[in-house]
Amino acid sequence: MANSSSPEAPIPVGKVSALIGSWIDRLGEVWVEGQITQLSRRPGAGVVFLTLRDPERDVSLTVTCFRAVYERVADVVQEGSRILVHAKPEWYAARGTLSLRASEIRLVGLGELLAQLEHLKRRLAAEGLFAADRKRPLPFLPHCIGLVTGRGSAAERDVLENARRRWPAVRFEIRNVPVQGVSAVTQVTAAVRELDEHPEVDVIVVARGGGSVEDLLPFSDEGLIRAVAAARTPVVSAIGHEPDQPLLDFVADLRASTPTDAAKRVVPDVGEELARVHQLRDRARRHVFGRVEREQHGLASLRSRPVLAAPHRLVDGPESEVAALAERARRCLGHRLDAAESDLGHTLARVVALSPLATLERGYAVLQRADGHVVTDPAQLTAGEELHARVAEGGFGVTVKP
């Protein structure tokens, strides 16, 4: 460029920009380290813009990347984060600006470790290992608690002392294992599986004191997470302090903020339970007494009503009416019987007066032929015919003479 230009034959700005762009295009992708000072994510846009700064030299470069590249680390990247960018330099000829087109973003040091943990967390969550419907309720009063913790650790002491202070009769199956270092994952996982198969263990507590992210890495191991997810016994995670949150917290059936909190949440307080029993018993007694008192008041109210206070009053009035009606019925029946008796006497007298027996008693007789017909005309008779004569006191046979 210097040899082909002069004051009389200068190179136009556009050509210079194009020459710079052609030279930059020949550069391959490079790894760049810097600190994010500005982050722009426009909703719906497919490209994310970052400003990457070198704090020591106070130099900044614009970095662009597709949203898919940024989403891989979106959960752990923010303004102020130190990152590594695998990018290709690009020259924008129209404006004469240099930028980097990133194809991969990583966090520096601890940030990279957190990014890997975040990626593992999303993958396990997608498999459903952290789903709420997989979590099992803890037993109200476990008879035996499995405890996985470091030997002689403060976490072990906190769990044992607080649990026994709350419920002195509780028993423990303790597995002392390394809680950091190369063998921690293997031994913690084996202890969890052993306690899960123990027939008397009702709940398992994995406890450890606080520490750095690197110290707590064993409790984010995928093998341990899957072992806890496959366990049939409920598992409580009591790792570190309140801000610490390894992946074990997400798969466990219950997350306790500290080992002390785990003891309080696994074992009920005997004093509180006795107070609750007394409270419920007093409440039941008051309820029963109140119910009996209400029923007594109701019964007294019913008994005070006239129908129950003096029930004979309901009978006295109808009794006199029944007696009057019975007397009236008796009189009516007597009158009817007297009238019927009189009518019967008159009828009997008429019957007696009209009876043929009365005529026979005056000396008359009734002649009957053999077939029973009464003889009323002598012309009906023949000589020698046998007849029957009936008189008042009996009868006798007669013969017709010529």
Buried (B, 14 or more C-beta within 10 A) or exposed (E): EEEEEEEEEEBEEEEBBBBBBEEBEEEEBEEBEBBBEEBEEEEEEEBBBBBBBEEEEEEBBBBBBEBEBBEBBBEBBEEEBBBBBBBBBBBEBEEEEBBBBBEBBBBEEEBBBBBBBBBBBEEBBEEEBBEEEEBEEBEEBBEBBBBBBBEEBBBBEBBBEBBBBBBEEBEBBBBBBBBBEEEBBBBBBBBBBBBBEBEEBBBBBBBBBBBEBEBBBBBBBEEBBBBBBEBEBBBBBBBBEEEBBBBBBBBBBBBBBBBBBBBBBBBBBBEEBEEEEEEEEEEEEEEEEEEEEEEEEEEEEEEEEEEEEEEEEEEEEEEEEEEEEEEEEEEEEEEEEEEEEEEEEEEEEEEEEEEEEEEBEEEEBBBBBEEEEEBEEEEEBEEEBEBBBBEBEEBEEEEBEE
